[in-house]
Amino acid sequence: MPDTPLPDDLRALLTKPNPAVIATLGADGRPVSVATWYLLDGDRILVNMDEGRKRLGHLRRDPRVSLTVLDEAGWYTHVSVQGRVTEMRDDPDLADIDRLAVHYTGRPYRNRERGRVSAWVEVDRWHGWGAAARD
């Protein structure tokens, strides 16, 4: 499993609005995975959650995550990154969720009623499959 930095072709894959699944660790140590939007933000990956999500508690207790991104052009090509949340903050004006929503849907986020929290994942390691594989 290669360490960072991410090669240019994987960065290009991660800049697309691909389907993704993020895994966190529950209080009992079990992995918990959910679909998520993500955005490559410099060398980190931005995710954003509703303020009521259990995932926030998981990340506050244990910042380790795994994110698997499936190439929207063909899921056989995918990349999984392992890392940790290095920054988490409220998104009071919904700027971060709007960035994600525009990236995926072309429009700002619709639900303006609930608070949001942004988290940035620093990539420690990654593994590619299909066209993203490394020998």
N, CA, C and O atoms as CSV, one atom per row, in Angstrom:
chain,resi,resn,atom,element,x,y,z
A,1,MET,N,N,0.854,-1.167,0.000
A,1,MET,CA,C,0.000,0.000,0.000
A,1,MET,C,C,0.898,1.227,0.000
A,1,MET,O,O,1.614,1.467,0.972
A,2,PRO,N,N,0.872,2.007,-1.074
A,2,PRO,CA,C,1.758,3.173,-1.156
A,2,PRO,C,C,1.409,4.262,-0.139
A,2,PRO,O,O,0.252,4.448,0.237
A,3,ASP,N,N,2.429,4.953,0.279
A,3,ASP,CA,C,2.229,6.134,1.108
A,3,ASP,C,C,1.916,7.317,0.195
A,3,ASP,O,O,1.937,7.191,-1.030
A,4,THR,N,N,1.632,8.442,0.790
A,4,THR,CA,C,1.405,9.658,0.023
A,4,THR,C,C,2.754,10.183,-0.446
A,4,THR,O,O,3.760,9.720,0.093
A,5,PRO,N,N,2.870,11.077,-1.368
A,5,PRO,CA,C,1.768,11.825,-1.963
A,5,PRO,C,C,1.041,11.025,-3.046
A,5,PRO,O,O,1.562,10.044,-3.577
A,6,LEU,N,N,-0.148,11.466,-3.350
A,6,LEU,CA,C,-0.933,10.822,-4.398
A,6,LEU,C,C,-0.342,11.160,-5.766
A,6,LEU,O,O,-0.005,12.316,-6.022
A,7,PRO,N,N,-0.214,10.171,-6.643
A,7,PRO,CA,C,0.253,10.453,-8.003
A,7,PRO,C,C,-0.785,11.292,-8.763
A,7,PRO,O,O,-1.961,11.322,-8.400
A,8,ASP,N,N,-0.337,11.958,-9.804
A,8,ASP,CA,C,-1.208,12.855,-10.562
A,8,ASP,C,C,-2.448,12.171,-11.117
A,8,ASP,O,O,-3.526,12.765,-11.111
A,9,ASP,N,N,-2.322,10.920,-11.604
A,9,ASP,CA,C,-3.491,10.248,-12.170
A,9,ASP,C,C,-4.536,9.935,-11.099
A,9,ASP,O,O,-5.734,9.970,-11.378
A,10,LEU,N,N,-4.094,9.631,-9.883
A,10,LEU,CA,C,-5.053,9.402,-8.797
A,10,LEU,C,C,-5.665,10.715,-8.326
A,10,LEU,O,O,-6.842,10.758,-7.968
A,11,ARG,N,N,-4.888,11.768,-8.325
A,11,ARG,CA,C,-5.453,13.084,-7.995
A,11,ARG,C,C,-6.536,13.446,-9.006
A,11,ARG,O,O,-7.581,13.984,-8.637
A,12,ALA,N,N,-6.286,13.151,-10.284
A,12,ALA,CA,C,-7.291,13.431,-11.317
A,12,ALA,C,C,-8.561,12.620,-11.063
A,12,ALA,O,O,-9.668,13.137,-11.215
A,13,LEU,N,N,-8.408,11.371,-10.684
A,13,LEU,CA,C,-9.570,10.538,-10.351
A,13,LEU,C,C,-10.337,11.136,-9.176
A,13,LEU,O,O,-11.566,11.200,-9.199
A,14,LEU,N,N,-9.611,11.573,-8.155
A,14,LEU,CA,C,-10.251,12.103,-6.952
A,14,LEU,C,C,-10.870,13.484,-7.151
A,14,LEU,O,O,-11.649,13.930,-6.309
A,15,THR,N,N,-10.545,14.164,-8.235
A,15,THR,CA,C,-11.167,15.473,-8.476
A,15,THR,C,C,-12.537,15.355,-9.125
A,15,THR,O,O,-13.266,16.343,-9.208
A,16,LYS,N,N,-12.898,14.160,-9.588
A,16,LYS,CA,C,-14.207,13.969,-10.209
A,16,LYS,C,C,-15.273,13.710,-9.132
A,16,LYS,O,O,-14.944,13.231,-8.047
A,17,PRO,N,N,-16.542,14.021,-9.419
A,17,PRO,CA,C,-17.620,13.750,-8.453
A,17,PRO,C,C,-18.024,12.276,-8.471
A,17,PRO,O,O,-19.101,11.915,-8.946
A,18,ASN,N,N,-17.156,11.455,-7.955
A,18,ASN,CA,C,-17.349,10.006,-7.943
A,18,ASN,C,C,-18.168,9.549,-6.745
A,18,ASN,O,O,-18.205,10.233,-5.722
A,19,PRO,N,N,-18.829,8.392,-6.863
A,19,PRO,CA,C,-19.440,7.785,-5.685
A,19,PRO,C,C,-18.340,7.394,-4.705
A,19,PRO,O,O,-17.244,7.003,-5.105
A,20,ALA,N,N,-18.650,7.507,-3.415
A,20,ALA,CA,C,-17.657,7.175,-2.394
A,20,ALA,C,C,-18.344,6.642,-1.145
A,20,ALA,O,O,-19.516,6.915,-0.884
A,21,VAL,N,N,-17.572,5.872,-0.384
A,21,VAL,CA,C,-18.021,5.322,0.893
A,21,VAL,C,C,-16.937,5.625,1.919
A,21,VAL,O,O,-15.752,5.393,1.680
A,22,ILE,N,N,-17.365,6.147,3.067
A,22,ILE,CA,C,-16.419,6.442,4.144
A,22,ILE,C,C,-16.689,5.478,5.297
A,22,ILE,O,O,-17.839,5.169,5.609
A,23,ALA,N,N,-15.618,5.014,5.919
A,23,ALA,CA,C,-15.730,4.127,7.077
A,23,ALA,C,C,-15.075,4.793,8.280
A,23,ALA,O,O,-13.972,5.332,8.198
A,24,THR,N,N,-15.791,4.737,9.398
A,24,THR,CA,C,-15.284,5.210,10.678
A,24,THR,C,C,-15.348,4.041,11.657
A,24,THR,O,O,-15.816,2.957,11.309
A,25,LEU,N,N,-14.879,4.268,12.876
A,25,LEU,CA,C,-14.915,3.226,13.896
A,25,LEU,C,C,-15.932,3.605,14.968
A,25,LEU,O,O,-15.844,4.671,15.578
A,26,GLY,N,N,-16.904,2.709,15.187
A,26,GLY,CA,C,-17.904,2.936,16.214
A,26,GLY,C,C,-17.312,2.801,17.607
A,26,GLY,O,O,-16.152,2.424,17.772
A,27,ALA,N,N,-18.128,3.114,18.608
A,27,ALA,CA,C,-17.672,3.080,19.998
A,27,ALA,C,C,-17.165,1.697,20.407
A,27,ALA,O,O,-16.265,1.583,21.240
A,28,ASP,N,N,-17.745,0.648,19.820
A,28,ASP,CA,C,-17.326,-0.714,20.156
A,28,ASP,C,C,-16.199,-1.223,19.261
A,28,ASP,O,O,-15.813,-2.389,19.354
A,29,GLY,N,N,-15.666,-0.353,18.389
A,29,GLY,CA,C,-14.559,-0.716,17.517
A,29,GLY,C,C,-14.962,-1.288,16.177
A,29,GLY,O,O,-14.106,-1.550,15.332
A,30,ARG,N,N,-16.258,-1.487,15.967
A,30,ARG,CA,C,-16.716,-2.010,14.672
A,30,ARG,C,C,-16.642,-0.934,13.600
A,30,ARG,O,O,-16.894,0.239,13.873
A,31,PRO,N,N,-16.295,-1.337,12.373
A,31,PRO,CA,C,-16.316,-0.364,11.282
A,31,PRO,C,C,-17.755,-0.016,10.911
A,31,PRO,O,O,-18.635,-0.877,10.903
A,32,VAL,N,N,-17.974,1.246,10.610
A,32,VAL,CA,C,-19.276,1.752,10.182
A,32,VAL,C,C,-19.042,2.490,8.876
A,32,VAL,O,O,-18.253,3.435,8.835
A,33,SER,N,N,-19.722,2.072,7.795
A,33,SER,CA,C,-19.501,2.719,6.508
A,33,SER,C,C,-20.804,3.296,5.969
A,33,SER,O,O,-21.879,2.723,6.145
A,34,VAL,N,N,-20.681,4.441,5.309
A,34,VAL,CA,C,-21.820,5.122,4.697
A,34,VAL,C,C,-21.353,5.795,3.409
A,34,VAL,O,O,-20.186,6.154,3.254
A,35,ALA,N,N,-22.305,5.953,2.493
A,35,ALA,CA,C,-22.007,6.707,1.282
A,35,ALA,C,C,-21.788,8.167,1.650
A,35,ALA,O,O,-22.395,8.674,2.594
A,36,THR,N,N,-20.923,8.838,0.907
A,36,THR,CA,C,-20.649,10.236,1.211
A,36,THR,C,C,-20.203,10.988,-0.032
A,36,THR,O,O,-19.682,10.403,-0.982
A,37,TRP,N,N,-20.416,12.280,-0.005
A,37,TRP,CA,C,-19.776,13.165,-0.962
A,37,TRP,C,C,-18.409,13.512,-0.399
A,37,TRP,O,O,-18.219,13.531,0.817
A,38,TYR,N,N,-17.459,13.785,-1.281
A,38,TYR,CA,C,-16.121,14.184,-0.861
A,38,TYR,C,C,-15.603,15.187,-1.889
A,38,TYR,O,O,-16.148,15.314,-2.986
A,39,LEU,N,N,-14.555,15.887,-1.516
A,39,LEU,CA,C,-13.907,16.819,-2.434
A,39,LEU,C,C,-12.423,16.840,-2.102
A,39,LEU,O,O,-12.040,17.064,-0.954
A,40,LEU,N,N,-11.583,16.603,-3.115
A,40,LEU,CA,C,-10.144,16.748,-2.912
A,40,LEU,C,C,-9.872,18.233,-2.727
A,40,LEU,O,O,-10.172,19.042,-3.605
A,41,ASP,N,N,-9.306,18.584,-1.586
A,41,ASP,CA,C,-9.088,19.977,-1.202
A,41,ASP,C,C,-7.602,20.142,-0.905
A,41,ASP,O,O,-7.164,19.980,0.234
A,42,GLY,N,N,-6.838,20.464,-1.935
A,42,GLY,CA,C,-5.384,20.493,-1.775
A,42,GLY,C,C,-4.875,19.071,-1.658
A,42,GLY,O,O,-5.101,18.255,-2.551
A,43,ASP,N,N,-4.194,18.767,-0.571
A,43,ASP,CA,C,-3.711,17.414,-0.325
A,43,ASP,C,C,-4.602,16.641,0.636
A,43,ASP,O,O,-4.313,15.491,0.968
A,44,ARG,N,N,-5.683,17.267,1.084
A,44,ARG,CA,C,-6.611,16.610,2.009
A,44,ARG,C,C,-7.947,16.379,1.310
A,44,ARG,O,O,-8.190,16.884,0.214
A,45,ILE,N,N,-8.798,15.612,1.962
A,45,ILE,CA,C,-10.123,15.313,1.434
A,45,ILE,C,C,-11.159,15.886,2.384
A,45,ILE,O,O,-11.153,15.605,3.583
A,46,LEU,N,N,-12.052,16.699,1.820
A,46,LEU,CA,C,-13.121,17.324,2.586
A,46,LEU,C,C,-14.360,16.445,2.554
A,46,LEU,O,O,-14.778,15.985,1.491
A,47,VAL,N,N,-14.943,16.216,3.721
A,47,VAL,CA,C,-16.268,15.617,3.848
A,47,VAL,C,C,-17.078,16.527,4.755
A,47,VAL,O,O,-16.516,17.326,5.505
A,48,ASN,N,N,-18.393,16.407,4.686
A,48,ASN,CA,C,-19.258,17.294,5.469
A,48,ASN,C,C,-20.444,16.487,5.944
A,48,ASN,O,O,-20.997,15.686,5.191
A,49,MET,N,N,-20.843,16.695,7.205
A,49,MET,CA,C,-21.896,15.895,7.820
A,49,MET,C,C,-22.940,16.765,8.503
A,49,MET,O,O,-22.637,17.845,9.010
A,50,ASP,N,N,-24.156,16.283,8.507
A,50,ASP,CA,C,-25.220,16.878,9.309
A,50,ASP,C,C,-24.792,16.825,10.775
A,50,ASP,O,O,-24.170,15.855,11.209
A,51,GLU,N,N,-25.122,17.856,11.527
A,51,GLU,CA,C,-24.701,17.936,12.927
A,51,GLU,C,C,-25.227,16.799,13.795
A,51,GLU,O,O,-24.694,16.571,14.881
A,52,GLY,N,N,-26.252,16.083,13.354
A,52,GLY,CA,C,-26.823,15.003,14.137
A,52,GLY,C,C,-26.286,13.621,13.804
A,52,GLY,O,O,-26.753,12.640,14.384
A,53,ARG,N,N,-25.342,13.502,12.913
A,53,ARG,CA,C,-24.839,12.190,12.492
A,53,ARG,C,C,-23.966,11.547,13.559
A,53,ARG,O,O,-23.129,12.204,14.178
A,54,LYS,N,N,-24.175,10.250,13.762
A,54,LYS,CA,C,-23.352,9.483,14.702
A,54,LYS,C,C,-21.885,9.486,14.280
A,54,LYS,O,O,-20.984,9.377,15.111
A,55,ARG,N,N,-21.668,9.610,12.986
A,55,ARG,CA,C,-20.296,9.620,12.463
A,55,ARG,C,C,-19.458,10.703,13.129
A,55,ARG,O,O,-18.256,10.518,13.324
A,56,LEU,N,N,-20.068,11.826,13.480
A,56,LEU,CA,C,-19.309,12.894,14.156
A,56,LEU,C,C,-18.754,12.412,15.484
A,56,LEU,O,O,-17.599,12.682,15.814
A,57,GLY,N,N,-19.562,11.707,16.240
A,57,GLY,CA,C,-19.085,11.146,17.507
A,57,GLY,C,C,-17.967,10.153,17.288
A,57,GLY,O,O,-16.989,10.131,18.035
A,58,HIS,N,N,-18.112,9.329,16.260
A,58,HIS,CA,C,-17.052,8.367,15.935
A,58,HIS,C,C,-15.748,9.101,15.648
A,58,HIS,O,O,-14.694,8.725,16.160
A,59,LEU,N,N,-15.821,10.151,14.826
A,59,LEU,CA,C,-14.613,10.877,14.440
A,59,LEU,C,C,-14.014,11.665,15.596
A,59,LEU,O,O,-12.795,11.818,15.676
A,60,ARG,N,N,-14.842,12.155,16.472
A,60,ARG,CA,C,-14.309,12.891,17.636
A,60,ARG,C,C,-13.601,11.945,18.589
A,60,ARG,O,O,-12.634,12.332,19.244
A,61,ARG,N,N,-14.069,10.722,18.671
A,61,ARG,CA,C,-13.462,9.722,19.550
A,61,ARG,C,C,-12.222,9.100,18.897
A,61,ARG,O,O,-11.214,8.871,19.565
A,62,ASP,N,N,-12.303,8.827,17.589
A,62,ASP,CA,C,-11.209,8.174,16.873
A,62,ASP,C,C,-11.182,8.739,15.455
A,62,ASP,O,O,-12.070,8.433,14.660
A,63,PRO,N,N,-10.191,9.550,15.124
A,63,PRO,CA,C,-10.199,10.250,13.838
A,63,PRO,C,C,-9.799,9.401,12.628
A,63,PRO,O,O,-9.735,9.926,11.516
A,64,ARG,N,N,-9.530,8.117,12.813
A,64,ARG,CA,C,-9.109,7.278,11.688
A,64,ARG,C,C,-10.283,6.986,10.758
A,64,ARG,O,O,-11.390,6.693,11.208
A,65,VAL,N,N,-10.024,7.072,9.461
A,65,VAL,CA,C,-11.057,6.804,8.460
A,65,VAL,C,C,-10.453,6.060,7.278
A,65,VAL,O,O,-9.240,6.043,7.068
A,66,SER,N,N,-11.341,5.455,6.528
A,66,SER,CA,C,-11.013,4.911,5.226
A,66,SER,C,C,-12.070,5.428,4.266
A,66,SER,O,O,-13.258,5.430,4.587
A,67,LEU,N,N,-11.645,5.862,3.103
A,67,LEU,CA,C,-12.556,6.374,2.085
A,67,LEU,C,C,-12.272,5.620,0.796
A,67,LEU,O,O,-11.144,5.619,0.303
A,68,THR,N,N,-13.303,4.978,0.252
A,68,THR,CA,C,-13.172,4.302,-1.035
A,68,THR,C,C,-13.946,5.088,-2.068
A,68,THR,O,O,-15.136,5.357,-1.905
A,69,VAL,N,N,-13.254,5.455,-3.139
A,69,VAL,CA,C,-13.816,6.247,-4.223
A,69,VAL,C,C,-13.866,5.369,-5.466
A,69,VAL,O,O,-12.850,4.822,-5.895
A,70,LEU,N,N,-15.062,5.241,-6.039
A,70,LEU,CA,C,-15.281,4.431,-7.235
A,70,LEU,C,C,-15.332,5.337,-8.454
A,70,LEU,O,O,-16.085,6.311,-8.469
A,71,ASP,N,N,-14.551,5.036,-9.462
A,71,ASP,CA,C,-14.561,5.853,-10.669
A,71,ASP,C,C,-15.949,5.839,-11.278
A,71,ASP,O,O,-16.493,4.774,-11.572
A,72,GLU,N,N,-16.523,7.012,-11.467
A,72,GLU,CA,C,-17.873,7.121,-12.015
A,72,GLU,C,C,-17.969,6.528,-13.408
A,72,GLU,O,O,-19.063,6.179,-13.852
A,73,ALA,N,N,-16.860,6.407,-14.100
A,73,ALA,CA,C,-16.859,5.838,-15.451
A,73,ALA,C,C,-16.846,4.306,-15.438
A,73,ALA,O,O,-17.128,3.677,-16.458
A,74,GLY,N,N,-16.523,3.709,-14.303
A,74,GLY,CA,C,-16.469,2.256,-14.179
A,74,GLY,C,C,-15.937,1.876,-12.816
A,74,GLY,O,O,-14.770,2.122,-12.514
A,75,TRP,N,N,-16.782,1.278,-11.986
A,75,TRP,CA,C,-16.415,1.040,-10.581
A,75,TRP,C,C,-15.243,0.095,-10.402
A,75,TRP,O,O,-14.675,0.043,-9.312
A,76,TYR,N,N,-14.852,-0.661,-11.433
A,76,TYR,CA,C,-13.705,-1.544,-11.295
A,76,TYR,C,C,-12.443,-0.745,-10.988
A,76,TYR,O,O,-11.537,-1.241,-10.320
A,77,THR,N,N,-12.385,0.486,-11.473
A,77,THR,CA,C,-11.291,1.377,-11.110
A,77,THR,C,C,-11.719,2.139,-9.868
A,77,THR,O,O,-12.699,2.884,-9.879
A,78,HIS,N,N,-10.969,1.938,-8.809
A,78,HIS,CA,C,-11.260,2.656,-7.569
A,78,HIS,C,C,-9.976,2.827,-6.766
A,78,HIS,O,O,-8.964,2.169,-7.006
A,79,VAL,N,N,-10.063,3.731,-5.812
A,79,VAL,CA,C,-8.944,3.971,-4.914
A,79,VAL,C,C,-9.501,4.044,-3.490
A,79,VAL,O,O,-10.537,4.661,-3.239
A,80,SER,N,N,-8.794,3.406,-2.577
A,80,SER,CA,C,-9.132,3.495,-1.160
A,80,SER,C,C,-7.997,4.226,-0.465
A,80,SER,O,O,-6.823,3.906,-0.651
A,81,VAL,N,N,-8.366,5.208,0.334
A,81,VAL,CA,C,-7.371,5.946,1.108
A,81,VAL,C,C,-7.628,5.700,2.587
A,81,VAL,O,O,-8.773,5.611,3.029
A,82,GLN,N,N,-6.557,5.595,3.331
A,82,GLN,CA,C,-6.637,5.499,4.780
A,82,GLN,C,C,-5.954,6.737,5.333
A,82,GLN,O,O,-4.905,7.164,4.850
A,83,GLY,N,N,-6.567,7.291,6.341
A,83,GLY,CA,C,-6.002,8.488,6.944
A,83,GLY,C,C,-6.722,8.825,8.222
A,83,GLY,O,O,-7.311,7.970,8.883
A,84,ARG,N,N,-6.655,10.109,8.552
A,84,ARG,CA,C,-7.283,10.565,9.796
A,84,ARG,C,C,-7.769,11.991,9.602
A,84,ARG,O,O,-7.216,12.774,8.830
A,85,VAL,N,N,-8.820,12.287,10.333
A,85,VAL,CA,C,-9.344,13.646,10.317
A,85,VAL,C,C,-8.384,14.515,11.115
A,85,VAL,O,O,-8.135,14.259,12.294
A,86,THR,N,N,-7.847,15.543,10.468
A,86,THR,CA,C,-6.888,16.425,11.134
A,86,THR,C,C,-7.499,17.778,11.469
A,86,THR,O,O,-6.911,18.569,12.207
A,87,GLU,N,N,-8.683,18.040,10.922
A,87,GLU,CA,C,-9.379,19.300,11.224
A,87,GLU,C,C,-10.871,19.050,11.110
A,87,GLU,O,O,-11.342,18.396,10.179
A,88,MET,N,N,-11.604,19.586,12.077
A,88,MET,CA,C,-13.051,19.498,12.063
A,88,MET,C,C,-13.583,20.830,12.572
A,88,MET,O,O,-13.117,21.353,13.585
A,89,ARG,N,N,-14.577,21.378,11.849
A,89,ARG,CA,C,-15.153,22.645,12.310
A,89,ARG,C,C,-16.575,22.788,11.789
A,89,ARG,O,O,-16.955,22.196,10.778
A,90,ASP,N,N,-17.342,23.587,12.504
A,90,ASP,CA,C,-18.703,23.881,12.087
A,90,ASP,C,C,-18.687,24.596,10.744
A,90,ASP,O,O,-17.725,25.281,10.396
A,91,ASP,N,N,-19.770,24.421,10.001
A,91,ASP,CA,C,-19.943,25.052,8.687
A,91,ASP,C,C,-21.195,25.938,8.769
A,91,ASP,O,O,-22.202,25.645,8.125
A,92,PRO,N,N,-21.132,27.034,9.567
A,92,PRO,CA,C,-22.342,27.809,9.883
A,92,PRO,C,C,-23.007,28.463,8.672
A,92,PRO,O,O,-24.231,28.590,8.643
A,93,ASP,N,N,-22.240,28.873,7.690
A,93,ASP,CA,C,-22.844,29.505,6.510
A,93,ASP,C,C,-23.044,28.503,5.372
A,93,ASP,O,O,-23.440,28.882,4.270
A,94,LEU,N,N,-22.767,27.220,5.642
A,94,LEU,CA,C,-22.956,26.117,4.693
A,94,LEU,C,C,-22.077,26.236,3.447
A,94,LEU,O,O,-22.407,25.688,2.395
A,95,ALA,N,N,-20.974,26.943,3.568
A,95,ALA,CA,C,-20.076,27.133,2.423
A,95,ALA,C,C,-19.444,25.815,1.972
A,95,ALA,O,O,-19.318,25.570,0.773
A,96,ASP,N,N,-19.047,24.969,2.921
A,96,ASP,CA,C,-18.394,23.712,2.547
A,96,ASP,C,C,-19.388,22.726,1.940
A,96,ASP,O,O,-19.086,22.096,0.927
A,97,ILE,N,N,-20.570,22.582,2.544
A,97,ILE,CA,C,-21.548,21.667,1.960
A,97,ILE,C,C,-22.015,22.186,0.607
A,97,ILE,O,O,-22.332,21.394,-0.281
A,98,ASP,N,N,-22.062,23.508,0.437
A,98,ASP,CA,C,-22.404,24.060,-0.877
A,98,ASP,C,C,-21.333,23.703,-1.913
A,98,ASP,O,O,-21.664,23.378,-3.053
A,99,ARG,N,N,-20.054,23.761,-1.526
A,99,ARG,CA,C,-18.978,23.360,-2.443
A,99,ARG,C,C,-19.166,21.913,-2.892
A,99,ARG,O,O,-19.027,21.591,-4.072
A,100,LEU,N,N,-19.483,21.052,-1.932
A,100,LEU,CA,C,-19.700,19.641,-2.246
A,100,LEU,C,C,-20.937,19.450,-3.117
A,100,LEU,O,O,-20.894,18.712,-4.101
A,101,ALA,N,N,-22.033,20.106,-2.762
A,101,ALA,CA,C,-23.273,19.959,-3.525
A,101,ALA,C,C,-23.109,20.456,-4.954
A,101,ALA,O,O,-23.586,19.816,-5.891
A,102,VAL,N,N,-22.446,21.582,-5.128
A,102,VAL,CA,C,-22.217,22.107,-6.480
A,102,VAL,C,C,-21.340,21.132,-7.269
A,102,VAL,O,O,-21.574,20.901,-8.456
A,103,HIS,N,N,-20.345,20.570,-6.616
A,103,HIS,CA,C,-19.456,19.599,-7.269
A,103,HIS,C,C,-20.251,18.393,-7.776
A,103,HIS,O,O,-20.003,17.903,-8.878
A,104,TYR,N,N,-21.203,17.917,-6.975
A,104,TYR,CA,C,-21.965,16.718,-7.324
A,104,TYR,C,C,-23.245,16.998,-8.107
A,104,TYR,O,O,-23.615,16.205,-8.973
A,105,THR,N,N,-23.926,18.105,-7.823
A,105,THR,CA,C,-25.253,18.334,-8.416
A,105,THR,C,C,-25.337,19.574,-9.289
A,105,THR,O,O,-26.282,19.732,-10.062
A,106,GLY,N,N,-24.345,20.457,-9.166
A,106,GLY,CA,C,-24.388,21.705,-9.923
A,106,GLY,C,C,-25.168,22.803,-9.229
A,106,GLY,O,O,-25.292,23.905,-9.764
A,107,ARG,N,N,-25.704,22.520,-8.033
A,107,ARG,CA,C,-26.496,23.509,-7.291
A,107,ARG,C,C,-26.091,23.516,-5.815
A,107,ARG,O,O,-25.563,22.525,-5.312
A,108,PRO,N,N,-26.339,24.644,-5.113
A,108,PRO,CA,C,-26.084,24.674,-3.673
A,108,PRO,C,C,-26.941,23.639,-2.939
A,108,PRO,O,O,-27.948,23.156,-3.458
A,109,TYR,N,N,-26.524,23.323,-1.756
A,109,TYR,CA,C,-27.216,22.336,-0.924
A,109,TYR,C,C,-28.621,22.821,-0.594
A,109,TYR,O,O,-28.812,23.980,-0.226
A,110,ARG,N,N,-29.595,21.940,-0.725
A,110,ARG,CA,C,-30.998,22.344,-0.555
A,110,ARG,C,C,-31.415,22.561,0.894
A,110,ARG,O,O,-32.080,23.552,1.193
A,111,ASN,N,N,-31.045,21.670,1.794
A,111,ASN,CA,C,-31.516,21.747,3.174
A,111,ASN,C,C,-30.708,22.793,3.940
A,111,ASN,O,O,-29.552,22.556,4.293
A,112,ARG,N,N,-31.313,23.938,4.191
A,112,ARG,CA,C,-30.627,25.046,4.863
A,112,ARG,C,C,-31.011,25.125,6.340
A,112,ARG,O,O,-30.637,26.077,7.025
A,113,GLU,N,N,-31.753,24.136,6.835
A,113,GLU,CA,C,-32.307,24.196,8.190
A,113,GLU,C,C,-31.409,23.604,9.265
A,113,GLU,O,O,-31.495,24.012,10.423
A,114,ARG,N,N,-30.562,22.667,8.922
A,114,ARG,CA,C,-29.770,21.967,9.934
A,114,ARG,C,C,-28.305,22.376,9.854
A,114,ARG,O,O,-27.792,22.713,8.787
A,115,GLY,N,N,-27.658,22.339,10.992
A,115,GLY,CA,C,-26.236,22.653,11.051
A,115,GLY,C,C,-25.402,21.578,10.381
A,115,GLY,O,O,-25.813,20.422,10.286
A,116,ARG,N,N,-24.232,21.973,9.921
A,116,ARG,CA,C,-23.315,21.080,9.240
A,116,ARG,C,C,-21.927,21.189,9.870
A,116,ARG,O,O,-21.570,22.219,10.440
A,117,VAL,N,N,-21.162,20.123,9.757
A,117,VAL,CA,C,-19.790,20.080,10.269
A,117,VAL,C,C,-18.886,19.566,9.151
A,117,VAL,O,O,-19.190,18.559,8.510
A,118,SER,N,N,-17.788,20.257,8.924
A,118,SER,CA,C,-16.802,19.867,7.916
A,118,SER,C,C,-15.639,19.156,8.584
A,118,SER,O,O,-15.256,19.476,9.709
A,119,ALA,N,N,-15.086,18.186,7.868
A,119,ALA,CA,C,-13.917,17.459,8.360
A,119,ALA,C,C,-12.956,17.260,7.192
A,119,ALA,O,O,-13.368,16.956,6.073
A,120,TRP,N,N,-11.671,17.437,7.476
A,120,TRP,CA,C,-10.639,17.247,6.464
A,120,TRP,C,C,-9.812,16.025,6.833
A,120,TRP,O,O,-9.309,15.903,7.950
A,121,VAL,N,N,-9.685,15.125,5.866
A,121,VAL,CA,C,-8.947,13.877,6.048
A,121,VAL,C,C,-7.563,14.033,5.430
A,121,VAL,O,O,-7.426,14.367,4.253
A,122,GLU,N,N,-6.561,13.789,6.227
A,122,GLU,CA,C,-5.186,13.734,5.732
A,122,GLU,C,C,-4.903,12.293,5.337
A,122,GLU,O,O,-5.079,11.377,6.140
A,123,VAL,N,N,-4.465,12.095,4.105
A,123,VAL,CA,C,-4.225,10.754,3.570
A,123,VAL,C,C,-2.866,10.253,4.043
A,123,VAL,O,O,-1.840,10.900,3.830
A,124,ASP,N,N,-2.877,9.081,4.691
A,124,ASP,CA,C,-1.634,8.440,5.117
A,124,ASP,C,C,-1.163,7.403,4.103
A,124,ASP,O,O,0.028,7.297,3.809
A,125,ARG,N,N,-2.119,6.639,3.574
A,125,ARG,CA,C,-1.813,5.559,2.645
A,125,ARG,C,C,-2.968,5.431,1.666
A,125,ARG,O,O,-4.069,5.919,1.917
A,126,TRP,N,N,-2.703,4.768,0.549
A,126,TRP,CA,C,-3.751,4.533,-0.437
A,126,TRP,C,C,-3.485,3.241,-1.187
A,126,TRP,O,O,-2.366,2.728,-1.218
A,127,HIS,N,N,-4.551,2.731,-1.789
A,127,HIS,CA,C,-4.454,1.523,-2.601
A,127,HIS,C,C,-5.368,1.683,-3.801
A,127,HIS,O,O,-6.549,1.991,-3.644
A,128,GLY,N,N,-4.840,1.479,-4.990
A,128,GLY,CA,C,-5.635,1.590,-6.204
A,128,GLY,C,C,-5.953,0.237,-6.810
A,128,GLY,O,O,-5.232,-0.740,-6.609
A,129,TRP,N,N,-7.047,0.198,-7.554
A,129,TRP,CA,C,-7.468,-1.021,-8.225
A,129,TRP,C,C,-7.871,-0.679,-9.649
A,129,TRP,O,O,-8.251,0.460,-9.919
A,130,GLY,N,N,-7.799,-1.627,-10.557
A,130,GLY,CA,C,-8.133,-1.361,-11.957
A,130,GLY,C,C,-7.101,-0.411,-12.544
A,130,GLY,O,O,-5.898,-0.608,-12.375
A,131,ALA,N,N,-7.576,0.621,-13.237
A,131,ALA,CA,C,-6.661,1.602,-13.838
A,131,ALA,C,C,-5.877,2.382,-12.793
A,131,ALA,O,O,-4.874,3.015,-13.121
A,132,ALA,N,N,-6.318,2.345,-11.543
A,132,ALA,CA,C,-5.622,3.065,-10.467
A,132,ALA,C,C,-4.601,2.201,-9.743
A,132,ALA,O,O,-3.945,2.672,-8.814
A,133,ALA,N,N,-4.455,0.946,-10.153
A,133,ALA,CA,C,-3.545,0.011,-9.475
A,133,ALA,C,C,-2.088,0.380,-9.722
A,133,ALA,O,O,-1.744,0.989,-10.736
A,134,ARG,N,N,-1.259,0.005,-8.789
A,134,ARG,CA,C,0.188,0.146,-8.919
A,134,ARG,C,C,0.785,-1.246,-8.756
A,134,ARG,O,O,0.318,-2.037,-7.937
A,135,ASP,N,N,1.814,-1.538,-9.537
A,135,ASP,CA,C,2.473,-2.852,-9.449
A,135,ASP,C,C,3.261,-2.983,-8.190
A,135,ASP,O,O,3.879,-4.022,-7.953
